[in-house]
Amino acid sequence: MHPALIGGLAVALVALLVVVAVAFQLRRRFLLFGLGAVTMWVRRPGTQRWSLGVAWYGSDVLLWYRGLSFAVRPHERLSRAAMRITGQRIADRDDVALPADLVVVECVTSDGPRELAMDRSTVTGLLSWLESAPPR
């Protein structure tokens, strides 16, 4: 291959990586822009993997968007009416991907159990959101 062609491909690859990184940042900023948007980790039952994302509190549903994704639809839709908190704990060494100061909230949803990890202030917001649901 010609050296100029290799250099051009390298520049194009770097430019593509920059565009992808900027797109991820813009999507995250867009998701965090607005009332009720918080950073939240989610772990499904039976897995050790935590996924970082952004959650939005809606009127009756918590929408969670995966952090490293271009999807415009939420990956999780947790109904407020069907969500029940079963426990809380501080993130420990078993939660390898989480910062140590996060609180892990164990809950049951209509889709089964979930673990949500968030800052202490976000836990307070989640509990307030759940308690402020209209009577059933």
Secondary structure, 3 states (H helix, E strand, C coil): CCHHHHHHHHHHHHHHHHHHHHHHHHHHHHHHCCCCEEEEEEECCCCCCCEEEEEEECCCEEEEEECCCCCCCCCEEEECCCCEEEEEEECCCCCCCCCCCCEEEEEEECCEEEEEEECHHHHHHHHHHHHCCCCC
